[in-house]
């Protein structure tokens, strides 16, 4: 079934892209992204530590700098 539209009336508003987020919303986004980055880095460190071969049960691997 084909539908033919003869005329469309629409209202378009131009907005400043910088004003779409409130400072509070931007702050929340930044905090969430930073936390996600920290979480990924911690996960990466845990995976690397689990993959490291140690000399025995009592062996504590030296902490890496950074």
PDBQT receptor file of N, H, CA, C and O in Angstrom, charges set to zero:
ATOM      1  N   UNK A   1       0.847  -1.169   0.000  1.00  0.00    +0.000 N 
ATOM      2  CA  UNK A   1       0.000   0.000   0.000  1.00  0.00    +0.000 C 
ATOM      3  C   UNK A   1       0.893   1.232   0.000  1.00  0.00    +0.000 C 
ATOM      4  O   UNK A   1       1.666   1.417   0.940  1.00  0.00    +0.000 OA
ATOM      5  N   UNK A   2       0.816   2.060  -0.994  1.00  0.00    +0.000 N 
ATOM      6  H   UNK A   2       0.187   1.910  -1.758  1.00  0.00    +0.000 HD
ATOM      7  CA  UNK A   2       1.578   3.293  -1.095  1.00  0.00    +0.000 C 
ATOM      8  C   UNK A   2       0.787   4.437  -0.498  1.00  0.00    +0.000 C 
ATOM      9  O   UNK A   2      -0.434   4.513  -0.640  1.00  0.00    +0.000 OA
ATOM     10  N   UNK A   3       1.501   5.325   0.171  1.00  0.00    +0.000 N 
ATOM     11  H   UNK A   3       2.492   5.264   0.286  1.00  0.00    +0.000 HD
ATOM     12  CA  UNK A   3       0.890   6.530   0.728  1.00  0.00    +0.000 C 
ATOM     13  C   UNK A   3       1.615   7.716   0.121  1.00  0.00    +0.000 C 
ATOM     14  O   UNK A   3       2.846   7.760   0.114  1.00  0.00    +0.000 OA
ATOM     15  N   UNK A   4       0.879   8.652  -0.375  1.00  0.00    +0.000 N 
ATOM     16  H   UNK A   4      -0.121   8.616  -0.369  1.00  0.00    +0.000 HD
ATOM     17  CA  UNK A   4       1.473   9.835  -0.980  1.00  0.00    +0.000 C 
ATOM     18  C   UNK A   4       1.106  11.044  -0.125  1.00  0.00    +0.000 C 
ATOM     19  O   UNK A   4      -0.067  11.308   0.141  1.00  0.00    +0.000 OA
ATOM     20  N   UNK A   5       2.158  11.785   0.306  1.00  0.00    +0.000 N 
ATOM     21  H   UNK A   5       3.110  11.571   0.090  1.00  0.00    +0.000 HD
ATOM     22  CA  UNK A   5       1.950  12.982   1.121  1.00  0.00    +0.000 C 
ATOM     23  C   UNK A   5       2.155  14.178   0.220  1.00  0.00    +0.000 C 
ATOM     24  O   UNK A   5       3.210  14.337  -0.394  1.00  0.00    +0.000 OA
ATOM     25  N   UNK A   6       1.145  15.011   0.144  1.00  0.00    +0.000 N 
ATOM     26  H   UNK A   6       0.287  14.881   0.643  1.00  0.00    +0.000 HD
ATOM     27  CA  UNK A   6       1.206  16.159  -0.745  1.00  0.00    +0.000 C 
ATOM     28  C   UNK A   6       1.932  17.351  -0.142  1.00  0.00    +0.000 C 
ATOM     29  O   UNK A   6       2.614  18.082  -0.861  1.00  0.00    +0.000 OA
ATOM     30  N   UNK A   7       1.801  17.561   1.156  1.00  0.00    +0.000 N 
ATOM     31  H   UNK A   7       1.247  16.968   1.740  1.00  0.00    +0.000 HD
ATOM     32  CA  UNK A   7       2.404  18.739   1.773  1.00  0.00    +0.000 C 
ATOM     33  C   UNK A   7       2.716  18.429   3.234  1.00  0.00    +0.000 C 
ATOM     34  O   UNK A   7       1.951  17.748   3.917  1.00  0.00    +0.000 OA
ATOM     35  N   UNK A   8       3.868  18.947   3.704  1.00  0.00    +0.000 N 
ATOM     36  H   UNK A   8       4.490  19.500   3.149  1.00  0.00    +0.000 HD
ATOM     37  CA  UNK A   8       4.267  18.769   5.101  1.00  0.00    +0.000 C 
ATOM     38  C   UNK A   8       4.585  20.141   5.665  1.00  0.00    +0.000 C 
ATOM     39  O   UNK A   8       5.297  20.932   5.046  1.00  0.00    +0.000 OA
ATOM     40  N   UNK A   9       4.054  20.412   6.834  1.00  0.00    +0.000 N 
ATOM     41  H   UNK A   9       3.476  19.769   7.337  1.00  0.00    +0.000 HD
ATOM     42  CA  UNK A   9       4.355  21.655   7.545  1.00  0.00    +0.000 C 
ATOM     43  C   UNK A   9       5.112  21.279   8.805  1.00  0.00    +0.000 C 
ATOM     44  O   UNK A   9       4.659  20.435   9.578  1.00  0.00    +0.000 OA
ATOM     45  N   UNK A  10       6.270  21.905   9.014  1.00  0.00    +0.000 N 
ATOM     46  H   UNK A  10       6.638  22.590   8.385  1.00  0.00    +0.000 HD
ATOM     47  CA  UNK A  10       7.110  21.553  10.151  1.00  0.00    +0.000 C 
ATOM     48  C   UNK A  10       7.762  22.799  10.722  1.00  0.00    +0.000 C 
ATOM     49  O   UNK A  10       7.987  23.778  10.009  1.00  0.00    +0.000 OA
ATOM     50  N   UNK A  11       8.061  22.757  12.004  1.00  0.00    +0.000 N 
ATOM     51  H   UNK A  11       7.879  21.962  12.582  1.00  0.00    +0.000 HD
ATOM     52  CA  UNK A  11       8.774  23.842  12.661  1.00  0.00    +0.000 C 
ATOM     53  C   UNK A  11      10.164  23.341  13.029  1.00  0.00    +0.000 C 
ATOM     54  O   UNK A  11      10.309  22.291  13.654  1.00  0.00    +0.000 OA
ATOM     55  N   UNK A  12      11.171  24.086  12.642  1.00  0.00    +0.000 N 
ATOM     56  H   UNK A  12      11.054  24.940  12.134  1.00  0.00    +0.000 HD
ATOM     57  CA  UNK A  12      12.553  23.716  12.929  1.00  0.00    +0.000 C 
ATOM     58  C   UNK A  12      13.160  24.824  13.775  1.00  0.00    +0.000 C 
ATOM     59  O   UNK A  12      13.081  26.004  13.434  1.00  0.00    +0.000 OA
ATOM     60  N   UNK A  13      13.769  24.418  14.888  1.00  0.00    +0.000 N 
ATOM     61  H   UNK A  13      13.832  23.460  15.165  1.00  0.00    +0.000 HD
ATOM     62  CA  UNK A  13      14.435  25.400  15.745  1.00  0.00    +0.000 C 
ATOM     63  C   UNK A  13      15.934  25.168  15.692  1.00  0.00    +0.000 C 
ATOM     64  O   UNK A  13      16.389  24.033  15.831  1.00  0.00    +0.000 OA
ATOM     65  N   UNK A  14      16.696  26.212  15.496  1.00  0.00    +0.000 N 
ATOM     66  H   UNK A  14      16.327  27.134  15.383  1.00  0.00    +0.000 HD
ATOM     67  CA  UNK A  14      18.152  26.119  15.536  1.00  0.00    +0.000 C 
ATOM     68  C   UNK A  14      18.592  26.326  16.982  1.00  0.00    +0.000 C 
ATOM     69  O   UNK A  14      18.140  27.256  17.650  1.00  0.00    +0.000 OA
ATOM     70  N   UNK A  15      19.475  25.454  17.457  1.00  0.00    +0.000 N 
ATOM     71  H   UNK A  15      19.842  24.699  16.914  1.00  0.00    +0.000 HD
ATOM     72  CA  UNK A  15      19.974  25.586  18.823  1.00  0.00    +0.000 C 
ATOM     73  C   UNK A  15      21.486  25.524  18.816  1.00  0.00    +0.000 C 
ATOM     74  O   UNK A  15      22.108  24.967  17.912  1.00  0.00    +0.000 OA
ATOM     75  N   UNK A  16      22.045  26.102  19.832  1.00  0.00    +0.000 N 
ATOM     76  H   UNK A  16      21.539  26.555  20.566  1.00  0.00    +0.000 HD
ATOM     77  CA  UNK A  16      23.490  26.052  20.024  1.00  0.00    +0.000 C 
ATOM     78  C   UNK A  16      23.832  24.685  20.603  1.00  0.00    +0.000 C 
ATOM     79  O   UNK A  16      23.324  24.325  21.665  1.00  0.00    +0.000 OA
ATOM     80  N   UNK A  17      24.674  23.927  19.936  1.00  0.00    +0.000 N 
ATOM     81  H   UNK A  17      25.087  24.220  19.074  1.00  0.00    +0.000 HD
ATOM     82  CA  UNK A  17      25.028  22.593  20.389  1.00  0.00    +0.000 C 
ATOM     83  C   UNK A  17      25.662  22.568  21.764  1.00  0.00    +0.000 C 
ATOM     84  O   UNK A  17      25.550  21.574  22.482  1.00  0.00    +0.000 OA
ATOM     85  N   UNK A  18      26.331  23.654  22.140  1.00  0.00    +0.000 N 
ATOM     86  H   UNK A  18      26.423  24.461  21.556  1.00  0.00    +0.000 HD
ATOM     87  CA  UNK A  18      26.967  23.711  23.458  1.00  0.00    +0.000 C 
ATOM     88  C   UNK A  18      25.952  23.848  24.584  1.00  0.00    +0.000 C 
ATOM     89  O   UNK A  18      26.271  23.570  25.740  1.00  0.00    +0.000 OA
ATOM     90  N   UNK A  19      24.744  24.269  24.263  1.00  0.00    +0.000 N 
ATOM     91  H   UNK A  19      24.485  24.495  23.324  1.00  0.00    +0.000 HD
ATOM     92  CA  UNK A  19      23.759  24.513  25.315  1.00  0.00    +0.000 C 
ATOM     93  C   UNK A  19      22.840  23.320  25.550  1.00  0.00    +0.000 C 
ATOM     94  O   UNK A  19      21.906  23.417  26.346  1.00  0.00    +0.000 OA
ATOM     95  N   UNK A  20      23.080  22.200  24.878  1.00  0.00    +0.000 N 
ATOM     96  H   UNK A  20      23.838  22.121  24.231  1.00  0.00    +0.000 HD
ATOM     97  CA  UNK A  20      22.191  21.057  25.007  1.00  0.00    +0.000 C 
ATOM     98  C   UNK A  20      22.321  20.356  26.355  1.00  0.00    +0.000 C 
ATOM     99  O   UNK A  20      21.361  19.735  26.812  1.00  0.00    +0.000 OA
ATOM    100  N   UNK A  21      23.471  20.437  26.998  1.00  0.00    +0.000 N 
ATOM    101  H   UNK A  21      24.251  20.941  26.626  1.00  0.00    +0.000 HD
ATOM    102  CA  UNK A  21      23.674  19.814  28.293  1.00  0.00    +0.000 C 
ATOM    103  C   UNK A  21      23.877  20.866  29.367  1.00  0.00    +0.000 C 
ATOM    104  O   UNK A  21      24.616  21.833  29.181  1.00  0.00    +0.000 OA
ATOM    105  N   UNK A  22      23.213  20.666  30.489  1.00  0.00    +0.000 N 
ATOM    106  H   UNK A  22      22.613  19.881  30.641  1.00  0.00    +0.000 HD
ATOM    107  CA  UNK A  22      23.432  21.571  31.613  1.00  0.00    +0.000 C 
ATOM    108  C   UNK A  22      24.812  21.270  32.195  1.00  0.00    +0.000 C 
ATOM    109  O   UNK A  22      25.345  20.180  31.989  1.00  0.00    +0.000 OA
ATOM    110  N   UNK A  23      25.385  22.214  32.910  1.00  0.00    +0.000 N 
ATOM    111  H   UNK A  23      24.952  23.100  33.077  1.00  0.00    +0.000 HD
ATOM    112  CA  UNK A  23      26.686  21.953  33.550  1.00  0.00    +0.000 C 
ATOM    113  C   UNK A  23      26.622  20.741  34.487  1.00  0.00    +0.000 C 
ATOM    114  O   UNK A  23      27.593  19.991  34.595  1.00  0.00    +0.000 OA
ATOM    115  N   UNK A  24      25.503  20.549  35.154  1.00  0.00    +0.000 N 
ATOM    116  H   UNK A  24      24.714  21.158  35.067  1.00  0.00    +0.000 HD
ATOM    117  CA  UNK A  24      25.362  19.408  36.059  1.00  0.00    +0.000 C 
ATOM    118  C   UNK A  24      25.370  18.088  35.280  1.00  0.00    +0.000 C 
ATOM    119  O   UNK A  24      25.993  17.114  35.703  1.00  0.00    +0.000 OA
ATOM    120  N   UNK A  25      24.678  18.067  34.151  1.00  0.00    +0.000 N 
ATOM    121  H   UNK A  25      24.172  18.859  33.807  1.00  0.00    +0.000 HD
ATOM    122  CA  UNK A  25      24.650  16.858  33.332  1.00  0.00    +0.000 C 
ATOM    123  C   UNK A  25      26.036  16.560  32.772  1.00  0.00    +0.000 C 
ATOM    124  O   UNK A  25      26.468  15.407  32.766  1.00  0.00    +0.000 OA
ATOM    125  N   UNK A  26      26.726  17.579  32.307  1.00  0.00    +0.000 N 
ATOM    126  H   UNK A  26      26.375  18.515  32.312  1.00  0.00    +0.000 HD
ATOM    127  CA  UNK A  26      28.077  17.399  31.775  1.00  0.00    +0.000 C 
ATOM    128  C   UNK A  26      29.011  16.888  32.870  1.00  0.00    +0.000 C 
ATOM    129  O   UNK A  26      29.824  15.998  32.620  1.00  0.00    +0.000 OA
ATOM    130  N   UNK A  27      28.903  17.439  34.077  1.00  0.00    +0.000 N 
ATOM    131  H   UNK A  27      28.243  18.162  34.279  1.00  0.00    +0.000 HD
ATOM    132  CA  UNK A  27      29.727  17.006  35.197  1.00  0.00    +0.000 C 
ATOM    133  C   UNK A  27      29.474  15.532  35.512  1.00  0.00    +0.000 C 
ATOM    134  O   UNK A  27      30.414  14.776  35.756  1.00  0.00    +0.000 OA
ATOM    135  N   UNK A  28      28.218  15.132  35.506  1.00  0.00    +0.000 N 
ATOM    136  H   UNK A  28      27.454  15.746  35.308  1.00  0.00    +0.000 HD
ATOM    137  CA  UNK A  28      27.880  13.738  35.795  1.00  0.00    +0.000 C 
ATOM    138  C   UNK A  28      28.454  12.807  34.729  1.00  0.00    +0.000 C 
ATOM    139  O   UNK A  28      28.998  11.751  35.052  1.00  0.00    +0.000 OA
ATOM    140  N   UNK A  29      28.333  13.193  33.472  1.00  0.00    +0.000 N 
ATOM    141  H   UNK A  29      27.891  14.050  33.209  1.00  0.00    +0.000 HD
ATOM    142  CA  UNK A  29      28.878  12.387  32.373  1.00  0.00    +0.000 C 
ATOM    143  C   UNK A  29      30.389  12.238  32.528  1.00  0.00    +0.000 C 
ATOM    144  O   UNK A  29      30.927  11.140  32.384  1.00  0.00    +0.000 OA
ATOM    145  N   UNK A  30      31.065  13.333  32.819  1.00  0.00    +0.000 N 
ATOM    146  H   UNK A  30      30.628  14.225  32.937  1.00  0.00    +0.000 HD
ATOM    147  CA  UNK A  30      32.525  13.296  32.970  1.00  0.00    +0.000 C 
ATOM    148  C   UNK A  30      32.907  12.390  34.130  1.00  0.00    +0.000 C 
ATOM    149  O   UNK A  30      33.834  11.590  34.003  1.00  0.00    +0.000 OA
ATOM    150  N   UNK A  31      32.209  12.499  35.268  1.00  0.00    +0.000 N 
ATOM    151  H   UNK A  31      31.456  13.149  35.372  1.00  0.00    +0.000 HD
ATOM    152  CA  UNK A  31      32.513  11.639  36.410  1.00  0.00    +0.000 C 
ATOM    153  C   UNK A  31      32.310  10.165  36.076  1.00  0.00    +0.000 C 
ATOM    154  O   UNK A  31      33.124   9.324  36.456  1.00  0.00    +0.000 OA
ATOM    155  N   UNK A  32      31.220   9.849  35.363  1.00  0.00    +0.000 N 
ATOM    156  H   UNK A  32      30.559  10.532  35.055  1.00  0.00    +0.000 HD
ATOM    157  CA  UNK A  32      30.948   8.458  34.994  1.00  0.00    +0.000 C 
ATOM    158  C   UNK A  32      31.997   7.908  34.031  1.00  0.00    +0.000 C 
ATOM    159  O   UNK A  32      32.424   6.760  34.158  1.00  0.00    +0.000 OA
ATOM    160  N   UNK A  33      32.406   8.727  33.076  1.00  0.00    +0.000 N 
ATOM    161  H   UNK A  33      32.059   9.659  32.973  1.00  0.00    +0.000 HD
ATOM    162  CA  UNK A  33      33.427   8.286  32.117  1.00  0.00    +0.000 C 
ATOM    163  C   UNK A  33      34.758   8.064  32.825  1.00  0.00    +0.000 C 
ATOM    164  O   UNK A  33      35.432   7.065  32.575  1.00  0.00    +0.000 OA
ATOM    165  N   UNK A  34      35.141   8.985  33.705  1.00  0.00    +0.000 N 
ATOM    166  H   UNK A  34      34.593   9.797  33.907  1.00  0.00    +0.000 HD
ATOM    167  CA  UNK A  34      36.397   8.822  34.432  1.00  0.00    +0.000 C 
ATOM    168  C   UNK A  34      36.366   7.571  35.303  1.00  0.00    +0.000 C 
ATOM    169  O   UNK A  34      37.364   6.855  35.380  1.00  0.00    +0.000 OA
ATOM    170  N   UNK A  35      35.249   7.295  35.957  1.00  0.00    +0.000 N 
ATOM    171  H   UNK A  35      34.438   7.877  35.896  1.00  0.00    +0.000 HD
ATOM    172  CA  UNK A  35      35.136   6.096  36.774  1.00  0.00    +0.000 C 
ATOM    173  C   UNK A  35      35.240   4.839  35.909  1.00  0.00    +0.000 C 
ATOM    174  O   UNK A  35      35.876   3.862  36.304  1.00  0.00    +0.000 OA
ATOM    175  N   UNK A  36      34.619   4.867  34.738  1.00  0.00    +0.000 N 
ATOM    176  H   UNK A  36      34.102   5.661  34.417  1.00  0.00    +0.000 HD
ATOM    177  CA  UNK A  36      34.697   3.719  33.833  1.00  0.00    +0.000 C 
ATOM    178  C   UNK A  36      36.138   3.483  33.377  1.00  0.00    +0.000 C 
ATOM    179  O   UNK A  36      36.574   2.337  33.274  1.00  0.00    +0.000 OA
ATOM    180  N   UNK A  37      36.868   4.542  33.109  1.00  0.00    +0.000 N 
ATOM    181  H   UNK A  37      36.514   5.473  33.193  1.00  0.00    +0.000 HD
ATOM    182  CA  UNK A  37      38.272   4.416  32.711  1.00  0.00    +0.000 C 
ATOM    183  C   UNK A  37      39.089   3.826  33.856  1.00  0.00    +0.000 C 
ATOM    184  O   UNK A  37      39.919   2.944  33.639  1.00  0.00    +0.000 OA
ATOM    185  N   UNK A  38      38.854   4.314  35.082  1.00  0.00    +0.000 N 
ATOM    186  H   UNK A  38      38.179   5.031  35.259  1.00  0.00    +0.000 HD
ATOM    187  CA  UNK A  38      39.565   3.760  36.250  1.00  0.00    +0.000 C 
ATOM    188  C   UNK A  38      39.236   2.278  36.437  1.00  0.00    +0.000 C 
ATOM    189  O   UNK A  38      40.123   1.466  36.701  1.00  0.00    +0.000 OA
ATOM    190  N   UNK A  39      37.953   1.935  36.296  1.00  0.00    +0.000 N 
ATOM    191  H   UNK A  39      37.233   2.594  36.082  1.00  0.00    +0.000 HD
ATOM    192  CA  UNK A  39      37.543   0.537  36.442  1.00  0.00    +0.000 C 
ATOM    193  C   UNK A  39      38.226  -0.353  35.405  1.00  0.00    +0.000 C 
ATOM    194  O   UNK A  39      38.678  -1.451  35.729  1.00  0.00    +0.000 OA
ATOM    195  N   UNK A  40      38.300   0.114  34.168  1.00  0.00    +0.000 N 
ATOM    196  H   UNK A  40      37.933   1.006  33.904  1.00  0.00    +0.000 HD
ATOM    197  CA  UNK A  40      38.959  -0.667  33.116  1.00  0.00    +0.000 C 
ATOM    198  C   UNK A  40      40.438  -0.851  33.418  1.00  0.00    +0.000 C 
ATOM    199  O   UNK A  40      40.988  -1.931  33.199  1.00  0.00    +0.000 OA
ATOM    200  N   UNK A  41      41.080   0.187  33.914  1.00  0.00    +0.000 N 
ATOM    201  H   UNK A  41      40.634   1.064  34.092  1.00  0.00    +0.000 HD
ATOM    202  CA  UNK A  41      42.503   0.098  34.239  1.00  0.00    +0.000 C 
ATOM    203  C   UNK A  41      42.731  -0.888  35.389  1.00  0.00    +0.000 C 
ATOM    204  O   UNK A  41      43.671  -1.682  35.348  1.00  0.00    +0.000 OA
ATOM    205  N   UNK A  42      41.882  -0.840  36.402  1.00  0.00    +0.000 N 
ATOM    206  H   UNK A  42      41.118  -0.196  36.435  1.00  0.00    +0.000 HD
ATOM    207  CA  UNK A  42      41.994  -1.784  37.513  1.00  0.00    +0.000 C 
ATOM    208  C   UNK A  42      41.774  -3.218  37.031  1.00  0.00    +0.000 C 
ATOM    209  O   UNK A  42      42.480  -4.131  37.460  1.00  0.00    +0.000 OA
ATOM    210  N   UNK A  43      40.815  -3.415  36.158  1.00  0.00    +0.000 N 
ATOM    211  H   UNK A  43      40.242  -2.673  35.811  1.00  0.00    +0.000 HD
ATOM    212  CA  UNK A  43      40.557  -4.750  35.600  1.00  0.00    +0.000 C 
ATOM    213  C   UNK A  43      41.773  -5.234  34.817  1.00  0.00    +0.000 C 
ATOM    214  O   UNK A  43      42.186  -6.386  34.942  1.00  0.00    +0.000 OA
ATOM    215  N   UNK A  44      42.334  -4.353  34.019  1.00  0.00    +0.000 N 
ATOM    216  H   UNK A  44      41.999  -3.416  33.917  1.00  0.00    +0.000 HD
ATOM    217  CA  UNK A  44      43.519  -4.706  33.233  1.00  0.00    +0.000 C 
ATOM    218  C   UNK A  44      44.668  -5.120  34.153  1.00  0.00    +0.000 C 
ATOM    219  O   UNK A  44      45.374  -6.087  33.864  1.00  0.00    +0.000 OA
ATOM    220  N   UNK A  45      44.861  -4.399  35.255  1.00  0.00    +0.000 N 
ATOM    221  H   UNK A  45      44.288  -3.614  35.490  1.00  0.00    +0.000 HD
ATOM    222  CA  UNK A  45      45.918  -4.736  36.209  1.00  0.00    +0.000 C 
ATOM    223  C   UNK A  45      45.657  -6.086  36.864  1.00  0.00    +0.000 C 
ATOM    224  O   UNK A  45      46.583  -6.876  37.046  1.00  0.00    +0.000 OA
ATOM    225  N   UNK A  46      44.388  -6.363  37.225  1.00  0.00    +0.000 N 
ATOM    226  H   UNK A  46      43.635  -5.721  37.078  1.00  0.00    +0.000 HD
ATOM    227  CA  UNK A  46      44.060  -7.649  37.844  1.00  0.00    +0.000 C 
ATOM    228  C   UNK A  46      44.312  -8.807  36.875  1.00  0.00    +0.000 C 
ATOM    229  O   UNK A  46      44.853  -9.844  37.259  1.00  0.00    +0.000 OA
ATOM    230  N   UNK A  47      43.916  -8.616  35.622  1.00  0.00    +0.000 N 
ATOM    231  H   UNK A  47      43.477  -7.773  35.310  1.00  0.00    +0.000 HD
ATOM    232  CA  UNK A  47      44.133  -9.660  34.619  1.00  0.00    +0.000 C 
ATOM    233  C   UNK A  47      45.621  -9.908  34.452  1.00  0.00    +0.000 C 
ATOM    234  O   UNK A  47      46.060 -11.057  34.402  1.00  0.00    +0.000 OA
ATOM    235  N   UNK A  48      46.400  -8.837  34.366  1.00  0.00    +0.000 N 
ATOM    236  H   UNK A  48      46.043  -7.904  34.407  1.00  0.00    +0.000 HD
ATOM    237  CA  UNK A  48      47.848  -8.992  34.201  1.00  0.00    +0.000 C 
ATOM    238  C   UNK A  48      48.463  -9.690  35.410  1.00  0.00    +0.000 C 
ATOM    239  O   UNK A  48      49.357 -10.522  35.257  1.00  0.00    +0.000 OA
ATOM    240  N   UNK A  49      47.989  -9.358  36.612  1.00  0.00    +0.000 N 
ATOM    241  H   UNK A  49      47.262  -8.682  36.736  1.00  0.00    +0.000 HD
ATOM    242  CA  UNK A  49      48.510  -9.991  37.827  1.00  0.00    +0.000 C 
ATOM    243  C   UNK A  49      48.149 -11.478  37.852  1.00  0.00    +0.000 C 
ATOM    244  O   UNK A  49      48.956 -12.303  38.281  1.00  0.00    +0.000 OA
ATOM    245  N   UNK A  50      46.952 -11.821  37.399  1.00  0.00    +0.000 N 
ATOM    246  H   UNK A  50      46.296 -11.151  37.050  1.00  0.00    +0.000 HD
ATOM    247  CA  UNK A  50      46.529 -13.217  37.373  1.00  0.00    +0.000 C 
ATOM    248  C   UNK A  50      47.306 -14.019  36.338  1.00  0.00    +0.000 C 
ATOM    249  O   UNK A  50      47.493 -15.225  36.501  1.00  0.00    +0.000 OA
ATOM    250  N   UNK A  51      47.749 -13.375  35.298  1.00  0.00    +0.000 N 
ATOM    251  H   UNK A  51      47.597 -12.395  35.166  1.00  0.00    +0.000 HD
ATOM    252  CA  UNK A  51      48.479 -14.060  34.237  1.00  0.00    +0.000 C 
ATOM    253  C   UNK A  51      49.969 -14.183  34.550  1.00  0.00    +0.000 C 
ATOM    254  O   UNK A  51      50.674 -14.954  33.899  1.00  0.00    +0.000 OA
ATOM    255  N   UNK A  52      50.448 -13.442  35.526  1.00  0.00    +0.000 N 
ATOM    256  H   UNK A  52      49.875 -12.816  36.056  1.00  0.00    +0.000 HD
ATOM    257  CA  UNK A  52      51.859 -13.445  35.880  1.00  0.00    +0.000 C 
ATOM    258  C   UNK A  52      52.208 -14.771  36.547  1.00  0.00    +0.000 C 
ATOM    259  O   UNK A  52      51.474 -15.250  37.412  1.00  0.00    +0.000 OA
ATOM    260  N   UNK A  53      53.308 -15.348  36.151  1.00  0.00    +0.000 N 
ATOM    261  H   UNK A  53      53.904 -14.959  35.449  1.00  0.00    +0.000 HD
ATOM    262  CA  UNK A  53      53.791 -16.593  36.750  1.00  0.00    +0.000 C 
ATOM    263  C   UNK A  53      54.659 -16.220  37.939  1.00  0.00    +0.000 C 
ATOM    264  O   UNK A  53      55.589 -15.423  37.815  1.00  0.00    +0.000 OA
ATOM    265  N   UNK A  54      54.347 -16.808  39.104  1.00  0.00    +0.000 N 
ATOM    266  H   UNK A  54      53.592 -17.456  39.204  1.00  0.00    +0.000 HD
ATOM    267  CA  UNK A  54      55.129 -16.521  40.301  1.00  0.00    +0.000 C 
ATOM    268  C   UNK A  54      55.943 -17.749  40.689  1.00  0.00    +0.000 C 
ATOM    269  O   UNK A  54      55.728 -18.840  40.161  1.00  0.00    +0.000 OA
ATOM    270  N   UNK A  55      56.882 -17.561  41.618  1.00  0.00    +0.000 N 
ATOM    271  H   UNK A  55      57.056 -16.674  42.047  1.00  0.00    +0.000 HD
ATOM    272  CA  UNK A  55      57.764 -18.660  42.011  1.00  0.00    +0.000 C 
ATOM    273  C   UNK A  55      57.153 -19.549  43.087  1.00  0.00    +0.000 C 
ATOM    274  O   UNK A  55      57.738 -20.579  43.419  1.00  0.00    +0.000 OA
ATOM    275  N   UNK A  56      56.010 -19.193  43.637  1.00  0.00    +0.000 N 
ATOM    276  H   UNK A  56      55.535 -18.356  43.366  1.00  0.00    +0.000 HD
ATOM    277  CA  UNK A  56      55.394 -20.043  44.648  1.00  0.00    +0.000 C 
ATOM    278  C   UNK A  56      54.209 -19.358  45.305  1.00  0.00    +0.000 C 
ATOM    279  O   UNK A  56      53.882 -18.211  45.002  1.00  0.00    +0.000 OA
ATOM    280  N   UNK A  57      53.567 -20.097  46.222  1.00  0.00    +0.000 N 
ATOM    281  H   UNK A  57      53.833 -21.029  46.468  1.00  0.00    +0.000 HD
ATOM    282  CA  UNK A  57      52.360 -19.596  46.873  1.00  0.00    +0.000 C 
ATOM    283  C   UNK A  57      52.650 -18.354  47.704  1.00  0.00    +0.000 C 
ATOM    284  O   UNK A  57      51.863 -17.408  47.692  1.00  0.00    +0.000 OA
ATOM    285  N   UNK A  58      53.766 -18.341  48.426  1.00  0.00    +0.000 N 
ATOM    286  H   UNK A  58      54.406 -19.109  48.436  1.00  0.00    +0.000 HD
ATOM    287  CA  UNK A  58      54.087 -17.228  49.314  1.00  0.00    +0.000 C 
ATOM    288  C   UNK A  58      54.721 -16.052  48.617  1.00  0.00    +0.000 C 
ATOM    289  O   UNK A  58      54.999 -15.031  49.247  1.00  0.00    +0.000 OA
ATOM    290  N   UNK A  59      54.951 -16.178  47.344  1.00  0.00    +0.000 N 
ATOM    291  H   UNK A  59      54.726 -17.007  46.833  1.00  0.00    +0.000 HD
ATOM    292  CA  UNK A  59      55.623 -15.111  46.593  1.00  0.00    +0.000 C 
ATOM    293  C   UNK A  59      54.670 -13.945  46.350  1.00  0.00    +0.000 C 
ATOM    294  O   UNK A  59      53.584 -14.132  45.801  1.00  0.00    +0.000 OA
ATOM    295  N   UNK A  60      55.068 -12.757  46.753  1.00  0.00    +0.000 N 
ATOM    296  H   UNK A  60      55.950 -12.605  47.199  1.00  0.00    +0.000 HD
ATOM    297  CA  UNK A  60      54.297 -11.546  46.490  1.00  0.00    +0.000 C 
ATOM    298  C   UNK A  60      54.952 -10.821  45.329  1.00  0.00    +0.000 C 
ATOM    299  O   UNK A  60      56.110 -10.416  45.435  1.00  0.00    +0.000 OA
ATOM    300  N   UNK A  61      54.242 -10.648  44.223  1.00  0.00    +0.000 N 
ATOM    301  H   UNK A  61      53.302 -10.977  44.137  1.00  0.00    +0.000 HD
ATOM    302  CA  UNK A  61      54.867  -9.913  43.099  1.00  0.00    +0.000 C 
ATOM    303  C   UNK A  61      55.098  -8.459  43.469  1.00  0.00    +0.000 C 
ATOM    304  O   UNK A  61      54.303  -7.842  44.178  1.00  0.00    +0.000 OA
ATOM    305  N   UNK A  62      56.201  -7.931  42.973  1.00  0.00    +0.000 N 
ATOM    306  H   UNK A  62      56.847  -8.432  42.397  1.00  0.00    +0.000 HD
ATOM    307  CA  UNK A  62      56.509  -6.529  43.227  1.00  0.00    +0.000 C 
ATOM    308  C   UNK A  62      55.530  -5.643  42.510  1.00  0.00    +0.000 C 
ATOM    309  O   UNK A  62      55.131  -5.922  41.379  1.00  0.00    +0.000 OA
ATOM    310  N   UNK A  63      55.139  -4.561  43.175  1.00  0.00    +0.000 N 
ATOM    311  H   UNK A  63      55.463  -4.334  44.093  1.00  0.00    +0.000 HD
ATOM    312  CA  UNK A  63      54.201  -3.630  42.538  1.00  0.00    +0.000 C 
ATOM    313  C   UNK A  63      54.922  -2.849  41.458  1.00  0.00    +0.000 C 
ATOM    314  O   UNK A  63      56.070  -2.436  41.619  1.00  0.00    +0.000 OA
ATOM    315  N   UNK A  64      54.230  -2.662  40.371  1.00  0.00    +0.000 N 
ATOM    316  H   UNK A  64      53.297  -2.997  40.240  1.00  0.00    +0.000 HD
ATOM    317  CA  UNK A  64      54.780  -1.893  39.271  1.00  0.00    +0.000 C 
ATOM    318  C   UNK A  64      54.517  -0.419  39.529  1.00  0.00    +0.000 C 
ATOM    319  O   UNK A  64      53.513  -0.062  40.146  1.00  0.00    +0.000 OA
ATOM    320  N   UNK A  65      55.384   0.407  39.075  1.00  0.00    +0.000 N 
ATOM    321  H   UNK A  65      56.200   0.117  38.574  1.00  0.00    +0.000 HD
ATOM    322  CA  UNK A  65      55.185   1.837  39.217  1.00  0.00    +0.000 C 
ATOM    323  C   UNK A  65      54.114   2.329  38.284  1.00  0.00    +0.000 C 
ATOM    324  O   UNK A  65      53.971   1.815  37.175  1.00  0.00    +0.000 OA
ATOM    325  N   UNK A  66      53.324   3.360  38.732  1.00  0.00    +0.000 N 
ATOM    326  H   UNK A  66      53.441   3.778  39.633  1.00  0.00    +0.000 HD
ATOM    327  CA  UNK A  66      52.353   3.959  37.825  1.00  0.00    +0.000 C 
ATOM    328  C   UNK A  66      51.024   3.700  38.204  1.00  0.00    +0.000 C 
ATOM    329  O   UNK A  66      50.093   4.143  37.531  1.00  0.00    +0.000 OA
TER     330      UNK A  66
